[in-house]
Amino acid sequence: MSQKQNDYFADLLEGEGPQKRTVEHKGKTKDVYFRRITGGERVKLARGQRVKVGADNTMDLDISDMLINRHQLVQFCNVTEDGNQVFAKVEDVQALPDWLVTQLAKHADDVNKDLEEAGAEKQ
């Protein structure tokens, strides 16, 4: 993630360090640490996962392609208050924590929803 994105999202990313969890086994415990995945790591995890739709008329959907599409939506739509793009490339979006990418994509959907609905009404 570039310094520009670090600065832009600094207040949201504060405290995003590893999270402690305790693992128990046979009466013993150990503290282990986990971090949140990035948007890009979510895409890697989704590669090769396919969803079949329907029984007779099947269609393969590659989940990673769908995630990349969401990341591109964030890249295209997320701008500063004066209208400048926040992300120069999709990899900048993918460097963000997945939870943040998901929220940004939902807001991008919401902002663009009225345009999609208006197009559907004209047809």
C-alpha positions in Angstrom: 0.0 0.0 0.0 1.4 3.4 -0.9 2.0 6.1 1.6 -1.0 8.0 0.1 -3.3 5.2 1.1 -1.7 4.8 4.5 -2.3 8.5 5.2 -5.8 8.5 3.8 -7.0 5.5 5.9 -4.8 6.0 8.9 -7.6 6.7 11.3 -9.4 3.5 10.2 -6.3 1.3 10.2 -5.1 2.4 13.6 -4.9 -0.7 15.9 -5.0 -3.1 12.9 -2.1 -5.1 14.4 -2.1 -8.8 15.3 -5.0 -10.1 17.4 -4.3 -12.5 20.2 -6.3 -15.8 20.6 -5.7 -18.6 23.0 -5.5 -22.2 21.8 -6.2 -25.0 24.2 -5.3 -28.6 23.9 -5.1 -31.4 26.5 -5.1 -28.9 29.4 -2.4 -26.7 28.0 -2.9 -23.2 26.5 -0.8 -21.1 24.1 -1.4 -17.5 23.0 -1.3 -17.3 19.2 -1.6 -14.2 17.0 -3.5 -13.6 13.8 -3.8 -10.6 11.4 -6.6 -9.7 9.1 -6.1 -10.6 5.5 -5.8 -8.0 2.7 -8.1 -7.8 -0.3 -5.4 -9.3 -2.5 -5.0 -12.3 -0.1 -8.8 -12.8 -0.3 -8.5 -13.1 -4.1 -5.7 -15.7 -3.7 -7.8 -17.7 -1.3 -10.7 -17.6 -3.7 -8.8 -18.8 -6.8 -9.9 -22.1 -8.1 -13.1 -22.0 -6.1 -16.0 -22.3 -8.4 -19.8 -22.2 -7.9 -22.1 -24.2 -10.1 -25.4 -22.6 -10.7 -28.4 -24.8 -11.6 -28.6 -28.5 -12.2 -29.2 -28.8 -16.0 -27.9 -25.4 -17.2 -24.6 -25.1 -15.4 -22.4 -22.1 -15.4 -19.0 -21.8 -13.7 -18.3 -18.7 -11.8 -14.8 -18.0 -10.7 -15.0 -16.3 -7.3 -11.6 -14.7 -7.6 -12.7 -12.9 -10.8 -15.8 -11.6 -8.9 -13.5 -10.3 -6.1 -11.1 -8.6 -8.5 -14.2 -6.9 -10.1 -15.1 -5.5 -6.7 -11.6 -4.3 -6.1 -11.6 -2.5 -9.5 -14.9 -0.9 -8.5 -13.3 0.5 -5.4 -10.3 1.7 -7.4 -12.5 3.5 -9.9 -14.9 5.0 -7.5 -13.0 6.0 -4.3 -11.9 9.6 -4.6 -10.8 12.4 -2.3 -13.2 15.2 -1.5 -11.8 17.2 -4.5 -12.4 14.3 -6.9 -8.9 12.8 -7.3 -8.6 9.1 -7.3 -7.3 7.5 -4.1 -6.0 4.4 -5.8 -3.7 4.5 -8.8 -3.9 0.7 -9.4 -6.0 -2.2 -8.2 -3.0 -3.6 -6.3 -3.3 -0.6 -4.0 -6.8 -1.6 -3.2 -5.7 -5.2 -2.6 -3.1 -4.1 -0.1 -5.9 -2.9 2.2 -7.4 -5.1 4.9 -10.3 -7.2 3.4 -12.9 -5.8 5.8 -12.1 -2.3 4.6 -12.2 -3.3 0.9 -15.6 -4.9 1.5 -17.0 -1.7 3.2 -15.6 0.5 0.5 -17.2 -1.7 -2.2 -20.5 -1.5 -0.5 -20.4 2.3 -0.5 -19.3 2.3 -4.1 -22.3 0.1 -4.9 -24.6 2.4 -3.0 -23.3 5.5 -4.8 -23.7 3.9 -8.2 -27.0 2.2 -7.5 -29.3 5.0 -8.6 -27.5 5.1 -12.0 -28.1 1.3 -12.5 -31.7 1.6 -11.4 -32.3 4.6 -13.8 -30.8 2.5 -16.7 -33.1 -0.4 -15.9 -36.2 1.9 -15.8 -35.5 3.2 -19.3 -35.4 -0.4 -20.8 
